[in-house]
Amino acid sequence: MASTLSILATFTIIRSTFNDFVPKEIRDYLRSFIRRFSSEFTLVIEESHDGSSNHIFQATMEYLGSHVLSASAAEGSPKRLTVGKSEKVRKFTFGLDRHSEIVDIFHGVPLKWTYNADVNTNANNQQNSESRWYELSFQKNHVEMVKSKYIPHIINTAKKLKDRNRMVKFHTVRRERWSSSAVNLDHPMTFDTLALDGDLKKTIMEDLDSFINGKEYYKKIGKVWKRGYLLYGPPGTGKSSLIAAMANHLNFDIYNLNLSAVNSDSSLEYLLLHVSNRSILVIEDIDCTVKLQNRDAGDTTASYPHVQVTLSGLLNAIDGLLSCCGDERIIVFTTNYKDKIDPALLRAGRMDKHICLSYSTASTFKQLAANYLGISNHNLFSRIEKIIEEINVSPAEVAGELMKSKDPKTCLEGLIELLESKASEATSKPEEGKGGNNTKQEKGCKSKGSNTTNSDSPNHNAITFLTVGPDPMIVREYTVKAELAPILKAVLLKHGDIVTDCSLNSTQCRSSLLEIACGIIQKLQAAKLEDLTEPELRSMLASVSDLESLKLRVSWLRKRLDQIIEALQLVKQCSALEEDKRKIVQEIEEMQKELGSCRMETLEKEKKTLRIQEMEAVIRTISESISSNEARLSCFYERSLVDGLLCL
């Protein structure tokens, strides 16, 4: 053992002495002489090329830096690495120490990298600079593959790594120029912590990912690689938070453009020409930062003599020839009032996606509770969810209450107090929405639980008494639409007179209430499970709750709606499980390909085989869950949604 160590130490000293005292020219000559008798080919990538920085050298440094740490445990890997971090990057960067080697496997081909550095001396034997270079060695028969595939792979991978690791910057306008001292954007908001309805969040993320991976697609169709988003909705609904989440998701810089700080169209052009690639240009509150004429609304700019940024100038800047000067750019407009913006700014190609951020729902409340309180359930949740669906309260207001204490019960009780206070205010002003635009439409994007609303009442769940159609029919003493008469007869036969205890005594009012109940049954009768949406069912459930508050005996209808909502959730769960199963199957196939094609150590093969077996067990569990859910759903697919509710 001692003799082995002695030999190794001697070899290390000889190698170090050789590198330090034998001139570089002689070392290079000896290497080239030896290579004449070898089937190995070597590419030398120096730090500079033709008097300027060598792009391939920088890409190689970035590429190998991502590999050296993960490969450090492998046999034959370098035992000395360099590590560093600058203010411009998020994570530590690693690299090879001088005269170190590492082997990279690409398409099953081993490729050996060596990093070298030498100090250059002048005629007076004084050190004046350092030369750095990489050597890439491989078998001569792989030259074409390295040239056409491996080096482009290094450049592309290095670009992605560099983009992902750089710090996101926040730029603002100073004296009609971008400030030279951009600050790091350390906003912690991500899509994981953003309180947004799940389907909308997923849609936004998929759209962003499609955009970022769409370079070749945009080139193919001849369009500038940019995308526009309009974020609209009441104050406090998360527009700024969504922008921060987008920036962190894409690792894009943010350029915050305040149009009121720009005095002319030419200054606007200059600013947009100096927006970097991979960035988000944000114009917040575009409807009120400057007066841009809305031609459809008949607006004029005569009363705004100092405003020099014109609508035409803005349109040309974001969608004219000027927009061609850059790639990978996202433009975001935000507004509280979408209808105040000129339609020309909103058309496809300028604002490609319109995202409505409205008031809090039960879903956003649960996400906020999980983020701020670390809880997913509480006995006060049901009470909060019931009230929050009936009033207008922004996510910012909900978050403000949840931040007041670390005790969940205290926070939730405070939130209930806020919600009840808002509900009382809404009840005390029942005529607030009449005689003008709908309150919900002015402050939010649309009514919760429905796609549109024509009600003048600010409470979207309030009952509206219906006018009987032109062909009414009398069932017992109740007058209803002819199309609803058979349903009413079946209801009365099955459940008796459900309005006997109603707090309204007028037969006309009772007839209207029965029409509401029969209308819900009619919709369910004509629909299949997959045709319904949860917001639509929640809206029906809210109407049934209102009927119950007037002492109609419709608990049987509420129970059926609850069952259908639960079935819809099972459908979503099945879809999510199917997607998880698909991803796991895909991962197993990739691992099996690796086992079949790569040269692996026996231990590593055993680990991968064991991992595959574990994943197959997970697939079996998922399949069992899917089968169980489908069995529970079979009654909804095979029978009518109102089966058993009526005497037909």
Secondary structure as GFF3:
##gff-version 3
##sequence-region A 1 648
A	DSSP	alpha_helix	2	21	.	.	.	ID=ss1
A	DSSP	alpha_helix	24	35	.	.	.	ID=ss2
A	DSSP	beta_strand	40	46	.	.	.	ID=ss3
A	DSSP	beta_strand	48	49	.	.	.	ID=ss4
A	DSSP	beta_strand	52	53	.	.	.	ID=ss5
A	DSSP	alpha_helix	55	68	.	.	.	ID=ss6
A	DSSP	beta_strand	81	84	.	.	.	ID=ss7
A	DSSP	beta_strand	93	96	.	.	.	ID=ss8
A	DSSP	beta_strand	100	106	.	.	.	ID=ss9
A	DSSP	beta_strand	109	121	.	.	.	ID=ss10
A	DSSP	beta_strand	127	139	.	.	.	ID=ss11
A	DSSP	three_ten_helix	140	142	.	.	.	ID=ss12
A	DSSP	alpha_helix	143	145	.	.	.	ID=ss13
A	DSSP	pi_helix	146	150	.	.	.	ID=ss14
A	DSSP	alpha_helix	151	165	.	.	.	ID=ss15
A	DSSP	beta_strand	169	174	.	.	.	ID=ss16
A	DSSP	beta_strand	177	178	.	.	.	ID=ss17
A	DSSP	beta_strand	183	184	.	.	.	ID=ss18
A	DSSP	alpha_helix	198	212	.	.	.	ID=ss19
A	DSSP	alpha_helix	215	221	.	.	.	ID=ss20
A	DSSP	beta_strand	226	232	.	.	.	ID=ss21
A	DSSP	alpha_helix	239	250	.	.	.	ID=ss22
A	DSSP	beta_strand	253	256	.	.	.	ID=ss23
A	DSSP	three_ten_helix	259	261	.	.	.	ID=ss24
A	DSSP	alpha_helix	265	273	.	.	.	ID=ss25
A	DSSP	beta_strand	279	283	.	.	.	ID=ss26
A	DSSP	alpha_helix	286	289	.	.	.	ID=ss27
A	DSSP	three_ten_helix	295	297	.	.	.	ID=ss28
A	DSSP	alpha_helix	311	319	.	.	.	ID=ss29
A	DSSP	three_ten_helix	321	324	.	.	.	ID=ss30
A	DSSP	beta_strand	329	335	.	.	.	ID=ss31
A	DSSP	three_ten_helix	338	340	.	.	.	ID=ss32
A	DSSP	alpha_helix	343	346	.	.	.	ID=ss33
A	DSSP	beta_strand	353	356	.	.	.	ID=ss34
A	DSSP	alpha_helix	362	373	.	.	.	ID=ss35
A	DSSP	alpha_helix	381	388	.	.	.	ID=ss36
A	DSSP	alpha_helix	395	402	.	.	.	ID=ss37
A	DSSP	alpha_helix	408	428	.	.	.	ID=ss38
A	DSSP	alpha_helix	439	443	.	.	.	ID=ss39
A	DSSP	beta_strand	472	475	.	.	.	ID=ss40
A	DSSP	beta_strand	478	481	.	.	.	ID=ss41
A	DSSP	three_ten_helix	482	484	.	.	.	ID=ss42
A	DSSP	alpha_helix	485	495	.	.	.	ID=ss43
A	DSSP	alpha_helix	507	526	.	.	.	ID=ss44
A	DSSP	three_ten_helix	529	531	.	.	.	ID=ss45
A	DSSP	alpha_helix	534	549	.	.	.	ID=ss46
A	DSSP	alpha_helix	555	597	.	.	.	ID=ss47
A	DSSP	alpha_helix	602	638	.	.	.	ID=ss48
###
